Amino acid sequence: MSKVKLWQILLEIDSIIIGERFKGGVFRPCQETIPSSTIEGALRHCFGLENIPAVGLFKKGTYQIKEYTYSVRDRFLNTSRLLLITNYLAPAEPEGKIQAEVYIPYNKDKDLKDKLLNAEFEMGALKSKGFGRCKVKDVKCGDFEIKQGILNVKIFLDEAKDFNIEDISPLYGYLFKPDSSLIHGAYKKSLFPGSLVEAPEVFLKEVTYYDRENG
C-alpha cells in the first residue's frame, strides 16, 4: 500500500466556531472538521503562507458542542437588529483544551516546523468575541498510509492530489477560496465527507472495500 509524506500540526484550542453555510433563520450550526478554506485562510492571514494546501480534524473526545447567543448590530443606529444562536466547540473537560490536527503536504514547505512551532493564531468565526484562539503544540512529519474508505474532511478538489486523494464515488460541495485581498474570492468545487475515496487513513471516517471492476 502506498504512503504520502505529510506535516502533522497539533493544535490546542480554547473554543472555536467554524460555521456551516446557512441561509435564513436565527440558528447557525457548527462544523466538526476544519475545511481547507478555513485553515488555509488562517495560515495565509497570520503567517503569510501562500499556496499551501491544508486540511484538518478535531480529535474526538476532546470537545463538546454548546450554544452561544449574540446580536447583530446596526452600526449606524448602534442598536441590535437580530439575536442569533450558533453552535460552537468547547473543551470536553472544564480545564481542558480542544485538540486538533492539521495536515500539509511535506513537499510544499519543508521548513514549516521552524515557521509554526509554538506559534499562536486565530481561526474561524467571531474572533472578536474570543473564539478561535489556537496554539501550535507540535509540528512533525510522517508517512501516512493510503487506504480506501469514507472521507471525513472537506478539501478543495484541485488540492486533493497533493494529499494523494483519489475519488471513487465523490460527494461534492463548495468551499470559499479568497483571492489576494483576503476579502473577495470564489466558491470552488470540493470533496465533502461521505465521499468514497482512496486517501491517507487519518482522513477517513472508516476504512472500506469497494471492487471497482464489479461495483
Helices and strands as residue ranges (DSSP letters): E 3-13, E 27-28, E 33-34, H 36-47, E 55-58, E 63-74, E 79-91, E 98-105, G 106-108, H 112-116, E 120-122, G 127-129, E 133-151, E 155-156, G 157-163, E 166-169, E 172-178, E 185-191, E 196-200, G 201-203, E 204-207
